[in-house]
Amino acid sequence: MQCEVCGQTIRGKPYGIVIEGAKMIVCPGCSRLSSSTWDMTEPKSSPKSSRASPVRLVSSPPRRHRPPRDLNPDLELIEGLPTKVREARERVGLDHVALGHRIGEKVSTLQKIEAGKFSPDMTLVRKLEHELKVKLLVPPQSIEYTGGVSSQPQELTLGDVISIKKKDQRSG
C-alpha cells in the first residue's frame, strides 16, 4: 500500500487522516500533517463497485476577458495624475489600505498609480474621482494649427533637396 500524500510504500500501520475534507490513507511520517483522523474500518469509497470509478473532470467554459469600457472617450487623464491622486488621498486622510478597501482595488495597484508606473482604466479613475472627490478626467486639449507661414525662415530638409535636384534635372 502506498501513502496518498508522499507516494512511498507504507511500512507498518497505515493511518487514516483528513486533509481539507479528504479522507486519506498515509504513512506514519505524513500522519502529522493533520490533526483529525477517520476510522479506516469504514469503507473509503462507495460499496457499489469494487473497482474505482473513473474520475470525470468537469471543465467550466473559458472566461471571456472583456476589455475595460471607456465610459467617455471624449475625456483623457489629467497631467500629473500620480501626484494629484497622492495629494487627494492624503487630503482625505486615507492610506493605501483604506482607499483600496473602499474602492475594491489592491494596495499594490494604488501604489503603482501614485508612482506613475500604471495608468488606470476609466472605471478605476471614476472610482478614484468619487472617493477622493477630485477631478481626474478632462476634455482633451486641442492643438491649434495656425496654418500660416512662420516668421522664421525654414531650413532645407532632405525632401526639399531632392525636389530641387529633380527640378534642375528636368530644366537642364
KAFENVEN-V420353 format. One record per residue. PHI is phi in radians with two decimals (NA if undefined). Layout:
# KAFENVEN-V420353
{{PHI} {PHI}}
This chain:
# KAFENVEN-V420353
{{NA} {-1.90} {-1.21} {-1.39} {-1.80} {-1.70} {1.54} {-1.36} {-1.19} {-1.39} {-1.85} {1.65} {-1.40} {-1.34} {-1.98} {-1.81} {-2.19} {-2.07} {-2.09} {0.87} {1.53} {-1.75} {-1.41} {-2.37} {-1.82} {-2.31} {-1.38} {-1.02} {-1.14} {-1.48} {-1.17} {-1.37} {-1.30} {-2.38} {-1.66} {-1.82} {-2.17} {-2.39} {-1.37} {-1.35} {-1.32} {-1.37} {-1.15} {-1.34} {-1.95} {-1.18} {-1.35} {-1.14} {-2.32} {-1.45} {-1.52} {-1.28} {-1.32} {-1.16} {-1.44} {-1.89} {-1.53} {-1.83} {-1.80} {-1.51} {-1.09} {-1.11} {-1.29} {-1.68} {-1.58} {-1.55} {-1.16} {-1.09} {-1.34} {-1.44} {-1.20} {-2.56} {-1.20} {-1.50} {-2.06} {-2.39} {-1.21} {-1.27} {-1.21} {1.24} {-0.97} {-1.00} {-1.23} {-1.10} {-1.15} {-1.09} {-1.11} {-1.17} {-1.11} {-1.19} {-1.11} {-1.30} {1.54} {-1.95} {-1.69} {-1.05} {-1.12} {-1.14} {-1.13} {-1.04} {-1.15} {-1.19} {-1.81} {1.30} {-2.20} {-1.26} {-1.10} {-1.11} {-1.14} {-1.12} {-1.15} {-1.17} {-1.11} {-1.20} {-1.48} {1.41} {-1.67} {-2.50} {-1.80} {-1.27} {-1.38} {-1.09} {-1.10} {-1.17} {-1.08} {-1.09} {-1.09} {-1.13} {-1.03} {-1.15} {-1.30} {-1.61} {0.93} {-2.48} {-1.65} {-1.98} {-2.01} {-2.35} {-1.12} {-1.11} {-1.37} {-1.52} {-1.66} {-1.54} {-1.81} {-1.23} {1.31} {-1.56} {-1.46} {-1.29} {-1.33} {-1.55} {-1.17} {-1.43} {-1.52} {-1.26} {-1.83} {-1.09} {-1.11} {-1.11} {-1.11} {-1.14} {-1.16} {-1.16} {-1.13} {-1.14} {-1.10} {-1.13} {-1.21} {-1.22} {-1.44} {-2.11}}
